[in-house]
Amino acid sequence: MRLVAEVEKKATTPKSILKRRIKVRAPRDLEEGYLFSTVVKGSTIKSTIPKGGVKKGDIFTIPYIPKCM
């Protein structure tokens, strides 16, 4: 898994967009805080494994800010 630049939120971004979350399926067992890249609608974003870690196949949510933001 490769790391990519983190998406920054802008002050002018509507709050509803900043609250958007997507579901991700864990590709393998990963520890809390592990950084990984995922592809969403053709854009690669960096994500962090949530508190407690995940097991292979677990589905968890991460924040998603569309590329146009």
Chimera marker file (.cmm) of the C-alpha trace (Angstrom):
<marker_set name="trace">
<marker id="1" x="0.000" y="0.000" z="0.000" r="1" g="1" b="0" radius="0.5"/>
<marker id="2" x="1.335" y="3.420" z="-0.921" r="1" g="1" b="0" radius="0.5"/>
<marker id="3" x="0.813" y="6.738" z="0.808" r="1" g="1" b="0" radius="0.5"/>
<marker id="4" x="-0.495" y="9.777" z="-1.044" r="1" g="1" b="0" radius="0.5"/>
<marker id="5" x="-0.921" y="13.455" z="-0.254" r="1" g="1" b="0" radius="0.5"/>
<marker id="6" x="-3.612" y="14.146" z="2.316" r="1" g="1" b="0" radius="0.5"/>
<marker id="7" x="-6.698" y="16.028" z="1.174" r="1" g="1" b="0" radius="0.5"/>
<marker id="8" x="-7.010" y="19.392" z="2.922" r="1" g="1" b="0" radius="0.5"/>
<marker id="9" x="-10.400" y="20.896" z="3.715" r="1" g="1" b="0" radius="0.5"/>
<marker id="10" x="-11.008" y="24.526" z="2.770" r="1" g="1" b="0" radius="0.5"/>
<marker id="11" x="-12.804" y="27.027" z="4.981" r="1" g="1" b="0" radius="0.5"/>
<marker id="12" x="-15.353" y="27.611" z="2.205" r="1" g="1" b="0" radius="0.5"/>
<marker id="13" x="-16.374" y="23.939" z="1.966" r="1" g="1" b="0" radius="0.5"/>
<marker id="14" x="-20.020" y="23.334" z="3.019" r="1" g="1" b="0" radius="0.5"/>
<marker id="15" x="-20.315" y="21.421" z="6.298" r="1" g="1" b="0" radius="0.5"/>
<marker id="16" x="-22.493" y="18.730" z="4.698" r="1" g="1" b="0" radius="0.5"/>
<marker id="17" x="-19.643" y="17.800" z="2.340" r="1" g="1" b="0" radius="0.5"/>
<marker id="18" x="-17.122" y="17.702" z="5.205" r="1" g="1" b="0" radius="0.5"/>
<marker id="19" x="-19.341" y="15.186" z="7.034" r="1" g="1" b="0" radius="0.5"/>
<marker id="20" x="-19.437" y="12.785" z="4.066" r="1" g="1" b="0" radius="0.5"/>
<marker id="21" x="-18.131" y="9.296" z="4.905" r="1" g="1" b="0" radius="0.5"/>
<marker id="22" x="-17.478" y="6.231" z="2.792" r="1" g="1" b="0" radius="0.5"/>
<marker id="23" x="-17.296" y="2.530" z="3.625" r="1" g="1" b="0" radius="0.5"/>
<marker id="24" x="-13.980" y="0.703" z="3.227" r="1" g="1" b="0" radius="0.5"/>
<marker id="25" x="-13.335" y="-3.052" z="3.455" r="1" g="1" b="0" radius="0.5"/>
<marker id="26" x="-10.083" y="-3.951" z="5.231" r="1" g="1" b="0" radius="0.5"/>
<marker id="27" x="-7.763" y="-5.776" z="2.801" r="1" g="1" b="0" radius="0.5"/>
<marker id="28" x="-5.974" y="-7.494" z="5.731" r="1" g="1" b="0" radius="0.5"/>
<marker id="29" x="-5.571" y="-7.264" z="9.508" r="1" g="1" b="0" radius="0.5"/>
<marker id="30" x="-4.351" y="-3.737" z="10.260" r="1" g="1" b="0" radius="0.5"/>
<marker id="31" x="-3.401" y="-2.048" z="13.526" r="1" g="1" b="0" radius="0.5"/>
<marker id="32" x="-4.938" y="1.165" z="14.825" r="1" g="1" b="0" radius="0.5"/>
<marker id="33" x="-3.303" y="4.237" z="13.292" r="1" g="1" b="0" radius="0.5"/>
<marker id="34" x="-1.927" y="2.421" z="10.224" r="1" g="1" b="0" radius="0.5"/>
<marker id="35" x="-1.953" y="4.705" z="7.163" r="1" g="1" b="0" radius="0.5"/>
<marker id="36" x="-3.103" y="3.281" z="3.843" r="1" g="1" b="0" radius="0.5"/>
<marker id="37" x="-4.258" y="4.500" z="0.430" r="1" g="1" b="0" radius="0.5"/>
<marker id="38" x="-7.617" y="3.778" z="-1.132" r="1" g="1" b="0" radius="0.5"/>
<marker id="39" x="-9.135" y="4.742" z="-4.486" r="1" g="1" b="0" radius="0.5"/>
<marker id="40" x="-12.487" y="6.565" z="-4.496" r="1" g="1" b="0" radius="0.5"/>
<marker id="41" x="-14.086" y="7.585" z="-7.802" r="1" g="1" b="0" radius="0.5"/>
<marker id="42" x="-10.688" y="7.557" z="-9.496" r="1" g="1" b="0" radius="0.5"/>
<marker id="43" x="-8.921" y="9.593" z="-6.803" r="1" g="1" b="0" radius="0.5"/>
<marker id="44" x="-6.452" y="8.102" z="-4.354" r="1" g="1" b="0" radius="0.5"/>
<marker id="45" x="-6.902" y="9.243" z="-0.750" r="1" g="1" b="0" radius="0.5"/>
<marker id="46" x="-4.943" y="8.536" z="2.421" r="1" g="1" b="0" radius="0.5"/>
<marker id="47" x="-6.828" y="6.970" z="5.317" r="1" g="1" b="0" radius="0.5"/>
<marker id="48" x="-6.024" y="5.965" z="8.883" r="1" g="1" b="0" radius="0.5"/>
<marker id="49" x="-7.206" y="2.749" z="10.530" r="1" g="1" b="0" radius="0.5"/>
<marker id="50" x="-9.590" y="3.617" z="13.401" r="1" g="1" b="0" radius="0.5"/>
<marker id="51" x="-9.163" y="2.964" z="17.117" r="1" g="1" b="0" radius="0.5"/>
<marker id="52" x="-8.960" y="-0.736" z="17.910" r="1" g="1" b="0" radius="0.5"/>
<marker id="53" x="-7.678" y="-1.726" z="14.451" r="1" g="1" b="0" radius="0.5"/>
<marker id="54" x="-9.488" y="-3.899" z="11.913" r="1" g="1" b="0" radius="0.5"/>
<marker id="55" x="-9.486" y="-7.519" z="10.785" r="1" g="1" b="0" radius="0.5"/>
<marker id="56" x="-9.393" y="-8.646" z="7.157" r="1" g="1" b="0" radius="0.5"/>
<marker id="57" x="-12.845" y="-8.147" z="5.635" r="1" g="1" b="0" radius="0.5"/>
<marker id="58" x="-14.091" y="-5.701" z="8.289" r="1" g="1" b="0" radius="0.5"/>
<marker id="59" x="-16.030" y="-2.749" z="6.909" r="1" g="1" b="0" radius="0.5"/>
<marker id="60" x="-15.370" y="0.642" z="8.497" r="1" g="1" b="0" radius="0.5"/>
<marker id="61" x="-16.034" y="4.255" z="7.537" r="1" g="1" b="0" radius="0.5"/>
<marker id="62" x="-13.609" y="7.064" z="6.735" r="1" g="1" b="0" radius="0.5"/>
<marker id="63" x="-14.151" y="10.767" z="5.971" r="1" g="1" b="0" radius="0.5"/>
<marker id="64" x="-14.333" y="11.602" z="2.260" r="1" g="1" b="0" radius="0.5"/>
<marker id="65" x="-13.891" y="15.036" z="0.712" r="1" g="1" b="0" radius="0.5"/>
<marker id="66" x="-14.503" y="15.043" z="-3.054" r="1" g="1" b="0" radius="0.5"/>
<marker id="67" x="-11.523" y="15.912" z="-5.252" r="1" g="1" b="0" radius="0.5"/>
<marker id="68" x="-13.100" y="19.197" z="-6.389" r="1" g="1" b="0" radius="0.5"/>
<marker id="69" x="-12.858" y="20.484" z="-2.823" r="1" g="1" b="0" radius="0.5"/>
<link id1="1" id2="2" r="1" g="1" b="0" radius="0.2"/>
<link id1="2" id2="3" r="1" g="1" b="0" radius="0.2"/>
<link id1="3" id2="4" r="1" g="1" b="0" radius="0.2"/>
<link id1="4" id2="5" r="1" g="1" b="0" radius="0.2"/>
<link id1="5" id2="6" r="1" g="1" b="0" radius="0.2"/>
<link id1="6" id2="7" r="1" g="1" b="0" radius="0.2"/>
<link id1="7" id2="8" r="1" g="1" b="0" radius="0.2"/>
<link id1="8" id2="9" r="1" g="1" b="0" radius="0.2"/>
<link id1="9" id2="10" r="1" g="1" b="0" radius="0.2"/>
<link id1="10" id2="11" r="1" g="1" b="0" radius="0.2"/>
<link id1="11" id2="12" r="1" g="1" b="0" radius="0.2"/>
<link id1="12" id2="13" r="1" g="1" b="0" radius="0.2"/>
<link id1="13" id2="14" r="1" g="1" b="0" radius="0.2"/>
<link id1="14" id2="15" r="1" g="1" b="0" radius="0.2"/>
<link id1="15" id2="16" r="1" g="1" b="0" radius="0.2"/>
<link id1="16" id2="17" r="1" g="1" b="0" radius="0.2"/>
<link id1="17" id2="18" r="1" g="1" b="0" radius="0.2"/>
<link id1="18" id2="19" r="1" g="1" b="0" radius="0.2"/>
<link id1="19" id2="20" r="1" g="1" b="0" radius="0.2"/>
<link id1="20" id2="21" r="1" g="1" b="0" radius="0.2"/>
<link id1="21" id2="22" r="1" g="1" b="0" radius="0.2"/>
<link id1="22" id2="23" r="1" g="1" b="0" radius="0.2"/>
<link id1="23" id2="24" r="1" g="1" b="0" radius="0.2"/>
<link id1="24" id2="25" r="1" g="1" b="0" radius="0.2"/>
<link id1="25" id2="26" r="1" g="1" b="0" radius="0.2"/>
<link id1="26" id2="27" r="1" g="1" b="0" radius="0.2"/>
<link id1="27" id2="28" r="1" g="1" b="0" radius="0.2"/>
<link id1="28" id2="29" r="1" g="1" b="0" radius="0.2"/>
<link id1="29" id2="30" r="1" g="1" b="0" radius="0.2"/>
<link id1="30" id2="31" r="1" g="1" b="0" radius="0.2"/>
<link id1="31" id2="32" r="1" g="1" b="0" radius="0.2"/>
<link id1="32" id2="33" r="1" g="1" b="0" radius="0.2"/>
<link id1="33" id2="34" r="1" g="1" b="0" radius="0.2"/>
<link id1="34" id2="35" r="1" g="1" b="0" radius="0.2"/>
<link id1="35" id2="36" r="1" g="1" b="0" radius="0.2"/>
<link id1="36" id2="37" r="1" g="1" b="0" radius="0.2"/>
<link id1="37" id2="38" r="1" g="1" b="0" radius="0.2"/>
<link id1="38" id2="39" r="1" g="1" b="0" radius="0.2"/>
<link id1="39" id2="40" r="1" g="1" b="0" radius="0.2"/>
<link id1="40" id2="41" r="1" g="1" b="0" radius="0.2"/>
<link id1="41" id2="42" r="1" g="1" b="0" radius="0.2"/>
<link id1="42" id2="43" r="1" g="1" b="0" radius="0.2"/>
<link id1="43" id2="44" r="1" g="1" b="0" radius="0.2"/>
<link id1="44" id2="45" r="1" g="1" b="0" radius="0.2"/>
<link id1="45" id2="46" r="1" g="1" b="0" radius="0.2"/>
<link id1="46" id2="47" r="1" g="1" b="0" radius="0.2"/>
<link id1="47" id2="48" r="1" g="1" b="0" radius="0.2"/>
<link id1="48" id2="49" r="1" g="1" b="0" radius="0.2"/>
<link id1="49" id2="50" r="1" g="1" b="0" radius="0.2"/>
<link id1="50" id2="51" r="1" g="1" b="0" radius="0.2"/>
<link id1="51" id2="52" r="1" g="1" b="0" radius="0.2"/>
<link id1="52" id2="53" r="1" g="1" b="0" radius="0.2"/>
<link id1="53" id2="54" r="1" g="1" b="0" radius="0.2"/>
<link id1="54" id2="55" r="1" g="1" b="0" radius="0.2"/>
<link id1="55" id2="56" r="1" g="1" b="0" radius="0.2"/>
<link id1="56" id2="57" r="1" g="1" b="0" radius="0.2"/>
<link id1="57" id2="58" r="1" g="1" b="0" radius="0.2"/>
<link id1="58" id2="59" r="1" g="1" b="0" radius="0.2"/>
<link id1="59" id2="60" r="1" g="1" b="0" radius="0.2"/>
<link id1="60" id2="61" r="1" g="1" b="0" radius="0.2"/>
<link id1="61" id2="62" r="1" g="1" b="0" radius="0.2"/>
<link id1="62" id2="63" r="1" g="1" b="0" radius="0.2"/>
<link id1="63" id2="64" r="1" g="1" b="0" radius="0.2"/>
<link id1="64" id2="65" r="1" g="1" b="0" radius="0.2"/>
<link id1="65" id2="66" r="1" g="1" b="0" radius="0.2"/>
<link id1="66" id2="67" r="1" g="1" b="0" radius="0.2"/>
<link id1="67" id2="68" r="1" g="1" b="0" radius="0.2"/>
<link id1="68" id2="69" r="1" g="1" b="0" radius="0.2"/>
</marker_set>
